[in-house]
């Protein structure tokens, strides 16, 4: 039998014997790699979607806008069609500023573009459902229609008049919803606004009958699409003010809505990775005696240290790489939804790139290696005879600690002794608790934020998509962090009980009750959580401050205190069941095995 086949069979057999550890490793690594892949994949997705939409809709290279509507403005815009470097144009056309109301009374500002019934060669919106504009009807931009909950056949009211929605379309001539206005009325500041199209005659009638503000716009195609800045500088001196919006500006504006999403995902992936390493390492430590004995058996039959290390590490690496694949698949299916929350663009963002796959694979391998490294090295360094006879790792005797702990009640004595014997684990548990409170602090601070909606006068009838998108991602990442922290608490409790079986059995033989032993195990998990809670609250506030706007509001201190206390209480509750099961283990078999 070849070495590779032998290693694979031994690793597979070990996986079958420990399904719970495999499930935890898969869950932890999948959550971490999927979150990291999502965070890294968002970089450049807005640019990709804009370029695909621009190609599908013959998007202009530059849009020239004037807040004035007289003959001078029309002449100035028309003169740009003959400027050096211009290869084509569309317009000038009207942009009418109005208000739109749906049947359920949802209201929003809207800009109405007056277009021909037959689209031209430049700025040709892509109709995704229904038909293009016809007299008496309107076409809504898809991101705007999705926010309104309106479809083809519905009616909307624009400036007091009802219009049937004849179609839904997308365009690259404006930024994504809610930034369709480009400039505000009379050339002023723009506001959160949706986009609709009408025929030229309907747009003219709408503006004149209600005396609505109007902007003139001209779409330009350049011979060199990259020379937009040079074109703007060469044509900025006019008697009237003209605003130039390049296609690069629109692509950059699209990315604004994802500005808060990427830090949440990337930071969340690193926190998830830490919790994954912590939890899996705890389970691996609980199996240290078994792994050491297994290594002794392999040594006894002639296996080399390299073969033994391969057997012990292959299980973790294989499961971690499988979880990495699952995480990449989840990221591939999820990134289109996150990358385009407004539905204003068309196209495919594609799967994770080679560099992203490499990054997630390195992360998965790091989790596996760091989790299994210590028990593997211990197994390799243990002599064959000692490995075959070893039952449990015996802690060092500390007289001062013994004298101090003798003054405490039995549960606290047991808990303090178990905690003091595992200083490395104490640090990991404290960091795990701090990580959990970072997530809780972020959620609490998110819940007190006020965001301006996209409706009229800042109404929340149409939610703020940027805040909503970041909030949903923060909730998902925090839920994963909390779920993994819960699993870690149970893993730490169970592993502590396994390592401390002889000492706990002796304590019971000397008169400690199962209830006292169970309470001692819970206290051993609670003590490291106290410094973690003290560190986690201010650290969470600091992280929230770094990744939030300057005007963000922090949750009240009382809420933070309640979150810290709740975390400690949940820790006690979660340790109750594994501690109770460990405390009920028969004493005689444990002491007999230790004596043997």
Helices and strands as residue ranges (DSSP letters): H 3-17, H 19-41, H 45-57, E 62-66, H 71-80, E 86-101, E 107-115, E 126-130, E 137-141, H 142-148, E 155-158, E 161-170, G 185-187, E 194-199, H 200-210, E 214-222, H 228-234, E 243-246, H 247-254, G 255-258, H 261-286, H 288-300, H 305-339, H 354-381, H 384-389, H 399-405, H 410-420, H 423-447, G 456-458, H 465-499, H 501-509, H 514-546, H 557-583, H 587-595
